[in-house]
Amino acid sequence: MKAVELKQKIVEQVDLLDEDQLEAVFEIIRSFMTDTETGGEIIELSEEQKQSVKMGQDDILAGRYLSQEELDKQ
């Protein structure tokens, strides 16, 4: 699966989470992005990563995602 497809699937799944689930996912991502060797500092994203995040946000705002129900039907 290509990176673009993976990102879209992640966005689609995150869109369906309730507030508690979103907080849990955020903590998982934050801890994943944290380098324990740097004393807990957040790792800076590369320009490519920042662009990918921006593209994902744009997709969400433009409605370019599927609901879980639509995915289940597929």
Biotite code that builds the C-alpha atoms (Angstrom):
import biotite.structure as struc

atoms = struc.array([
    struc.Atom([0.000, 0.000, 0.000], chain_id="A", res_id=1, res_name="MET", atom_name="CA", element="C"),
    struc.Atom([1.343, 3.425, -0.928], chain_id="A", res_id=2, res_name="LYS", atom_name="CA", element="C"),
    struc.Atom([1.963, 6.163, 1.605], chain_id="A", res_id=3, res_name="ALA", atom_name="CA", element="C"),
    struc.Atom([-0.890, 8.292, 0.245], chain_id="A", res_id=4, res_name="VAL", atom_name="CA", element="C"),
    struc.Atom([-3.336, 5.406, 0.673], chain_id="A", res_id=5, res_name="GLU", atom_name="CA", element="C"),
    struc.Atom([-2.110, 4.724, 4.202], chain_id="A", res_id=6, res_name="LEU", atom_name="CA", element="C"),
    struc.Atom([-2.477, 8.371, 5.148], chain_id="A", res_id=7, res_name="LYS", atom_name="CA", element="C"),
    struc.Atom([-6.004, 8.474, 3.767], chain_id="A", res_id=8, res_name="GLN", atom_name="CA", element="C"),
    struc.Atom([-6.979, 5.352, 5.706], chain_id="A", res_id=9, res_name="LYS", atom_name="CA", element="C"),
    struc.Atom([-5.522, 6.837, 8.904], chain_id="A", res_id=10, res_name="ILE", atom_name="CA", element="C"),
    struc.Atom([-7.423, 10.094, 8.399], chain_id="A", res_id=11, res_name="VAL", atom_name="CA", element="C"),
    struc.Atom([-10.637, 8.191, 7.718], chain_id="A", res_id=12, res_name="GLU", atom_name="CA", element="C"),
    struc.Atom([-10.269, 6.152, 10.892], chain_id="A", res_id=13, res_name="GLN", atom_name="CA", element="C"),
    struc.Atom([-9.306, 9.139, 13.056], chain_id="A", res_id=14, res_name="VAL", atom_name="CA", element="C"),
    struc.Atom([-12.335, 11.054, 11.767], chain_id="A", res_id=15, res_name="ASP", atom_name="CA", element="C"),
    struc.Atom([-14.617, 8.433, 13.342], chain_id="A", res_id=16, res_name="LEU", atom_name="CA", element="C"),
    struc.Atom([-13.110, 8.564, 16.847], chain_id="A", res_id=17, res_name="LEU", atom_name="CA", element="C"),
    struc.Atom([-14.827, 10.111, 19.837], chain_id="A", res_id=18, res_name="ASP", atom_name="CA", element="C"),
    struc.Atom([-13.037, 12.614, 22.076], chain_id="A", res_id=19, res_name="GLU", atom_name="CA", element="C"),
    struc.Atom([-11.583, 10.024, 24.462], chain_id="A", res_id=20, res_name="ASP", atom_name="CA", element="C"),
    struc.Atom([-10.309, 7.901, 21.598], chain_id="A", res_id=21, res_name="GLN", atom_name="CA", element="C"),
    struc.Atom([-8.792, 10.972, 19.918], chain_id="A", res_id=22, res_name="LEU", atom_name="CA", element="C"),
    struc.Atom([-6.923, 11.841, 23.100], chain_id="A", res_id=23, res_name="GLU", atom_name="CA", element="C"),
    struc.Atom([-5.601, 8.294, 23.345], chain_id="A", res_id=24, res_name="ALA", atom_name="CA", element="C"),
    struc.Atom([-4.462, 8.300, 19.715], chain_id="A", res_id=25, res_name="VAL", atom_name="CA", element="C"),
    struc.Atom([-2.853, 11.703, 20.171], chain_id="A", res_id=26, res_name="PHE", atom_name="CA", element="C"),
    struc.Atom([-0.853, 10.409, 23.139], chain_id="A", res_id=27, res_name="GLU", atom_name="CA", element="C"),
    struc.Atom([0.259, 7.362, 21.156], chain_id="A", res_id=28, res_name="ILE", atom_name="CA", element="C"),
    struc.Atom([1.376, 9.522, 18.243], chain_id="A", res_id=29, res_name="ILE", atom_name="CA", element="C"),
    struc.Atom([3.060, 12.007, 20.547], chain_id="A", res_id=30, res_name="ARG", atom_name="CA", element="C"),
    struc.Atom([4.972, 9.272, 22.318], chain_id="A", res_id=31, res_name="SER", atom_name="CA", element="C"),
    struc.Atom([5.895, 7.737, 18.960], chain_id="A", res_id=32, res_name="PHE", atom_name="CA", element="C"),
    struc.Atom([7.252, 11.088, 17.796], chain_id="A", res_id=33, res_name="MET", atom_name="CA", element="C"),
    struc.Atom([9.181, 11.616, 21.034], chain_id="A", res_id=34, res_name="THR", atom_name="CA", element="C"),
    struc.Atom([12.761, 10.481, 21.089], chain_id="A", res_id=35, res_name="ASP", atom_name="CA", element="C"),
    struc.Atom([13.491, 9.101, 24.553], chain_id="A", res_id=36, res_name="THR", atom_name="CA", element="C"),
    struc.Atom([17.208, 9.740, 24.049], chain_id="A", res_id=37, res_name="GLU", atom_name="CA", element="C"),
    struc.Atom([16.604, 13.481, 23.726], chain_id="A", res_id=38, res_name="THR", atom_name="CA", element="C"),
    struc.Atom([14.959, 13.746, 27.124], chain_id="A", res_id=39, res_name="GLY", atom_name="CA", element="C"),
    struc.Atom([11.383, 13.675, 25.831], chain_id="A", res_id=40, res_name="GLY", atom_name="CA", element="C"),
    struc.Atom([11.711, 16.432, 23.260], chain_id="A", res_id=41, res_name="GLU", atom_name="CA", element="C"),
    struc.Atom([9.363, 16.351, 20.297], chain_id="A", res_id=42, res_name="ILE", atom_name="CA", element="C"),
    struc.Atom([11.068, 15.475, 17.030], chain_id="A", res_id=43, res_name="ILE", atom_name="CA", element="C"),
    struc.Atom([10.806, 18.136, 14.354], chain_id="A", res_id=44, res_name="GLU", atom_name="CA", element="C"),
    struc.Atom([8.971, 17.083, 11.209], chain_id="A", res_id=45, res_name="LEU", atom_name="CA", element="C"),
    struc.Atom([10.704, 17.328, 7.868], chain_id="A", res_id=46, res_name="SER", atom_name="CA", element="C"),
    struc.Atom([9.267, 19.636, 5.219], chain_id="A", res_id=47, res_name="GLU", atom_name="CA", element="C"),
    struc.Atom([7.931, 16.572, 3.388], chain_id="A", res_id=48, res_name="GLU", atom_name="CA", element="C"),
    struc.Atom([6.172, 15.372, 6.553], chain_id="A", res_id=49, res_name="GLN", atom_name="CA", element="C"),
    struc.Atom([4.720, 18.821, 7.189], chain_id="A", res_id=50, res_name="LYS", atom_name="CA", element="C"),
    struc.Atom([3.467, 18.931, 3.604], chain_id="A", res_id=51, res_name="GLN", atom_name="CA", element="C"),
    struc.Atom([1.856, 15.493, 4.024], chain_id="A", res_id=52, res_name="SER", atom_name="CA", element="C"),
    struc.Atom([0.060, 16.613, 7.175], chain_id="A", res_id=53, res_name="VAL", atom_name="CA", element="C"),
    struc.Atom([-1.146, 19.752, 5.368], chain_id="A", res_id=54, res_name="LYS", atom_name="CA", element="C"),
    struc.Atom([-2.407, 17.649, 2.461], chain_id="A", res_id=55, res_name="MET", atom_name="CA", element="C"),
    struc.Atom([-4.310, 15.420, 4.879], chain_id="A", res_id=56, res_name="GLY", atom_name="CA", element="C"),
    struc.Atom([-5.879, 18.419, 6.577], chain_id="A", res_id=57, res_name="GLN", atom_name="CA", element="C"),
    struc.Atom([-6.868, 19.841, 3.189], chain_id="A", res_id=58, res_name="ASP", atom_name="CA", element="C"),
    struc.Atom([-8.440, 16.505, 2.237], chain_id="A", res_id=59, res_name="ASP", atom_name="CA", element="C"),
    struc.Atom([-10.515, 16.511, 5.417], chain_id="A", res_id=60, res_name="ILE", atom_name="CA", element="C"),
    struc.Atom([-11.670, 20.093, 4.907], chain_id="A", res_id=61, res_name="LEU", atom_name="CA", element="C"),
    struc.Atom([-12.604, 19.316, 1.286], chain_id="A", res_id=62, res_name="ALA", atom_name="CA", element="C"),
    struc.Atom([-14.545, 16.234, 2.347], chain_id="A", res_id=63, res_name="GLY", atom_name="CA", element="C"),
    struc.Atom([-12.214, 13.792, 0.596], chain_id="A", res_id=64, res_name="ARG", atom_name="CA", element="C"),
    struc.Atom([-12.607, 10.891, 2.973], chain_id="A", res_id=65, res_name="TYR", atom_name="CA", element="C"),
    struc.Atom([-14.929, 7.943, 3.557], chain_id="A", res_id=66, res_name="LEU", atom_name="CA", element="C"),
    struc.Atom([-16.927, 7.095, 6.651], chain_id="A", res_id=67, res_name="SER", atom_name="CA", element="C"),
    struc.Atom([-16.457, 3.778, 8.405], chain_id="A", res_id=68, res_name="GLN", atom_name="CA", element="C"),
    struc.Atom([-19.850, 2.717, 7.069], chain_id="A", res_id=69, res_name="GLU", atom_name="CA", element="C"),
    struc.Atom([-18.736, 3.440, 3.497], chain_id="A", res_id=70, res_name="GLU", atom_name="CA", element="C"),
    struc.Atom([-15.519, 1.523, 4.068], chain_id="A", res_id=71, res_name="LEU", atom_name="CA", element="C"),
    struc.Atom([-17.423, -1.423, 5.491], chain_id="A", res_id=72, res_name="ASP", atom_name="CA", element="C"),
    struc.Atom([-19.595, -1.534, 2.365], chain_id="A", res_id=73, res_name="LYS", atom_name="CA", element="C"),
    struc.Atom([-16.493, -1.649, 0.173], chain_id="A", res_id=74, res_name="GLN", atom_name="CA", element="C"),
])
